[in-house]
Amino acid sequence: MSSLHRVLRIVISIINIIIATLVITSVWPFATGEFSVDLPQAEDIDWGYAGGLVTLSAPVTVHNAGFYNIDDVVVRASVTNSTKFELINATERWGRIPAGSVFGETVNFSIDFRNLMSSGASWMVFNPDFFEIEITISCRYTLGLVGFSAEYKLPYSWDGLIIDMGFGRGELASPSPGVYQISQPYYVWTNSILSGYGGDFSVELRVASSGNLTASSTDHIVLGRNYSDSLILAISQTDYLYLLSNNETFVATITLDFPGMPTIQQVRVINWIAPIYW
């Protein structure tokens, strides 16, 4: 019986040593910083645009200088706005990160503005908002016995995709006999993530009181900045003579087309001030 007790004590001691070793080798990398996760700061997040998608790219780095592989690595990202409307809820699975390695990856997620517009959430196209970005990374360690999770939340101020657009004071012009025009200054201020893209800016000008069409025109514009130019609107001689000495209120229907997005329309009022008024 004493021999059996000795064997049991030895077995228990071996098991305790194994457990202690697992505990020490599991805790040690966390305590010494040999296992760590670098999650992005606000300035690390790269926003872009492609084909109607506003894209978000963020670097995540996992340092695994510990004794064991890291398994079942999962990265989750969610983005909500100030009303808690969910814009992104996505997951990437990275699998295994071997022991003694550093693994860096860029997580890529996107907001489909085409769906937002079709679902009635088009306010984000034209209005500023406040986003909360939450990135979570989870994994298993020590032969799958230990779970680890890191979470990071960061704010982001959204300016809108189309920040503002409007008109300046128009002028009459008659560059040659029988040619009558309105030179109408305008501006279109769009988000910098649209840099490198162009679009078409079209205007229909109607008299507010009657709804009669006075003129229409289209310009090609540069996106990604506060772009300004003047539309040349051809008008009749009758309208030219009338506007020369009469104030008028116009309703301008703006149509904006650019790659990847459905046609966007907005309405503005233009208060025409006659150059000769008494």
Sequence and secondary structure as in RCSB ss.txt:
>XXXX:A:sequence
MSSLHRVLRIVISIINIIIATLVITSVWPFATGEFSVDLPQAEDIDWGYAGGLVTLSAPVTVHNAGFYNIDDVVV
RASVTNSTKFELINATERWGRIPAGSVFGETVNFSIDFRNLMSSGASWMVFNPDFFEIEITISCRYTLGLVGFSA
EYKLPYSWDGLIIDMGFGRGELASPSPGVYQISQPYYVWTNSILSGYGGDFSVELRVASSGNLTASSTDHIVLGR
NYSDSLILAISQTDYLYLLSNNETFVATITLDFPGMPTIQQVRVINWIAPIYW
>XXXX:A:secstr
 HHHHHHHHHHHHHHHHHHHHHHHHHHHHHHHTSEEEE   GGG EEEEETTEEEEEEEEEEEE SSS EEEEEE
EEEEE TT  EEEEEEEEEEEE TTEEEEEEEEEEEEHHHHHHTT THHHHS EEEEEEEEEEEEETTTTEEEEE
EEEEEEEE  SEEEEEE   EEE  STT  EEEEEEEEEE GGGTT EEEEEEEEEETTT  EEEEEEEEEE SS
EEEEEEEEE  HHHHHHHHH  EEEEEEEEEE TTS  EEEEEEEEE  SS  
